[in-house]
Amino acid sequence: MNEMETAQPTTAENLRHPARCRGPAFDFHRDTFAFANETKWRYSVDPVTGRQVATPSVPEPDYTLHCFVMARSAKQFWLHARFEPGLAKPDVAGCRRLVRAVVSRSARTPSSQREQVMIPGYVGLREFSEKWETLLKAECGGAWRSYFQRGNWRMIFPFLRVHQQAEAARLSATVQQGELPVVHVLRFPQLTINHTLLIFGAEEGPDATAFRAYDPNIPERETFLTYDRTTRTFMLPPLHYFAGGRVDAYEIYRGWIY
């Protein structure tokens, strides 16, 4: 923890976009958790009725309802941790102290290079979480954080198409600035989906924007949240926990009301 790097010079541009001081760009295969937020149910579409059908996951999983926790924690590690693979690995007590130091910090503002939490012996969060899965599950936060996230109040109000249009534009601008928005995706009041994604890229097409996302439910590959500019609608593909289709979306952990 006493090894310091030379801090990047402070400029007006860095003050406007502090994530640009962060260093390397987000890498899905380095900067995400190796384990999954599991789901109690698996979903499919009934070919006759076209409705989404839920069946219990077997065996019953023991780590569920942590998508908010995992998306936020992945962002906190990206904002506040510096991995040093060439140094000796810490023991369990040392790892616990390091994890607590990271997840106790802001999910919005990055640490300066001098203030980053140095994690020795690992390339990134994925390798670290392969070794310390149980510890990270215990220390990053309980499922209750998903229920009491302060932005949950927004889901009960209608999502107008003009709002989703503005949200897509803001998310695209945020990603272009090198930041990682955490996005709540949902259908309310149906609650066919109530989930969180970490957006780390955007691919602009003539009629749509495909947002590249880390999905805590799917650790092995990235997911795409697509915004259709014609219908002004966000869409998710069919997934094991969602039959696919329209979702509403808004960023959380970005201000005092969300």
N, C-alpha and C positions, 0 to 999 in steps of 0.2 A: 504493500500500500504506500510505501514511501518513494517509489520510483515515479518521477514526474516527467512529463513531456513538455516541450516548449509550446505554450498556448498560441493559437492562431491570432493574428492581429485583429483587433476589433475595428470594424468599419460600419458605416451607416447601413450598408446592405446587409451585413450580418445581424445588426440590431433589428432590422425589419423582419429577417428570416433567420432566426437563430439556429434552426435545424441544419443550415448550411455549414455551421461550425462542427457538426457531428463527426465528420470524417468519411469513411467508406460508405458507399451506397448500400441500402438494405439488400441482402442476399437471402432469398427464400431458403436455400439449402444450408445456410450457415446460421441465420438469425431467427429461426422458428423452433418451437418445441418438437421433440422427437415423438412425444406421446400425444394421444388424442383426448379431447373432451368427448366422452362416450354418450350415446343417446339411449334412453330407456325404451324408445320405440323406433321401429323402422317403417318407412312409408313407401307405398307404391300406388299406382293408379288402377282402379278397377276398370278393366276393358269394357265392361257392359255399361256402367253408370258414368264413368269418367271421373268419379270422385276419388279423393285421396283416402287410402285405407291404411290404418296403423296396426302393426302387430308387435308384440313385446320382443325386445332383444333377448336372445338366449345365447349364453348364460346372462343373467342380470348383471349389468355393469356396476362397478363400484366408484367410478369417477364421472359424475354427470353434472349438468347444470353449471359448468365452469367456463362457458365460452367467453363471457364478459371478463372473467378473471384472466384467462389465458391471452386474449387479445390485448388487454391492457398491460399485462406483465411482459409480453413480447415487446411491446413498444417501450416500456420502461427499461428493459435490458438494452435496447437499441439506443435509447437516449442517455443512459447513465453508466453503462458497463464498458470496460475495455478488456478484451481477452488477450492474454499473453501466453501462447502455447509453449514457448521455450522455457518457462519457469516451472518449478516444482509444484505439483498438484496439492491443494490444501486437504486437510482431513475433514471429517464430517462437521466438527464444530466450526472450523474455519469457513466451510461452504455455507453453513447456516447463517453465519454473521454476514457474509457477502450477499446472499440472497435477500436477507432482511434489509440490508443497506440499500439495495437497488429498488425493491418494491415499496419502500417507504417514501420514495421521491415522486415528484410531479410526473403526471402522464402527459404534460403539455410542453414544459420547458426543459431543454437539454442541459445537462451539466457541462461546464467547461472542461477542457481536456485535463486541467489540473485537479478538478473535483471528481472525475470519473472513478467509479469503483473498479479497481483492477482485479480481474479474476485470472489467476495463474493456471497454466497447465492445459488449457483448452482453446480450441480454435474459435468457437462461438457457442451460442446458446444451444444449438441442436446437439453438438457433441457433449456439452455440459449436462444437458437434460437426459441424454442416454445413460449417463453414469449415475445421475442424482435424481431420477424420476420421482421416487417416493418423497424425498426431501422437498423438492420443488412443489409437488402437489400439496404438501402440508403447509408450506410457508408463503405461497403466493396469494392465498386468500380463500375463504369459504364460498360455497354456492350462494349464501345469503347476499353476497355483493351483487349478484345478478338481479336479485329482486329489489334491492334498495339503491340501485344506481340512480343518481339524482335526475338524470334525463328521462327516466321512464314515464314521467307525467305527459311527455309530448305524444306518446302513442295513442292516447285516448281521443285526440283531436283529429279532424279530417286532414288528410294530406292532399292538397290541391295540386293540380298538374303544374301550375305556375310555381308552386313551392318546390316541387321535385326538379323542375327545370333549373331553378336557381341553385338548388343543392348540388346538382350534377356539375354545374359550372364552377361552383366553389370548391368541390372536391377535386376537380381536374386542376384548378389553379393551385390548390394546396399541395397536391402530389408533385406538380412541376416545380414547386419551391423546395422540394426535397424533404417534405414532411410526411408523416404516416398517420392519416386519419383513421380513427376507430369508428366503424359505422354500424349502427343498429339497423337490422333489416327485419321486417315484420309484416304480418297481415293482421289487422285488428278490425273488428272484434273476433274474427275467426280463430286467430292464434294457430293457424296451420304452420306458421313459422314465427319464431321469436328468438333471434340469433344475432351474433356479432361477428364482423369481419374486420381484419386489419388491411387497409388498402395501401399498396406500395408502388403502384404503377398505373398508367393509363395509356391506352392505345386508341387514338382518334381515327374513326372512319368517316365516310361521307354522311352516314345516317345515324351512327351510334358511337358511343364511347365504351370500350371494354376496360373496366377497372380490374387490374390484377390484384388478387387478394389472398392473404393467408387466412384460411378457415381452420379454427381450432379443432373442428370435427374431422378434418382431413389432413393429417400431417405429412402425407407422402407427396402431395402435389399442390400446386396453386389452383385457385378457383377464380372464375371470372364473374363479376357483377356487371351486367351490361345495362347501359342507359340508352333507350331508343328515343332519338330526338323527335321523330314523327309523332309518336304517341305520348311523349314526355313521361316515360315509364321506365322504372328499373325492373330488370328481369334476372332471375337465377335459373341455371339449367337444372334438370332433374338430378337429385342427389339422394343418398341413402336415407336422409332425414327430411326430404322435401320433394314433392312430386314435380316441382318446377313451375315457373310462371312468374306472374307479376308479384313484386314486393314493393313496399314503401321503405325509404331509407333516409337516415339523417345521421350526422356525425355527433358523437358523444365524447366526453372528456376533453372538451375544447373551451369551456367557459363556465361561469358560475351558475348558469341555469341548466346546462347540459352536462 
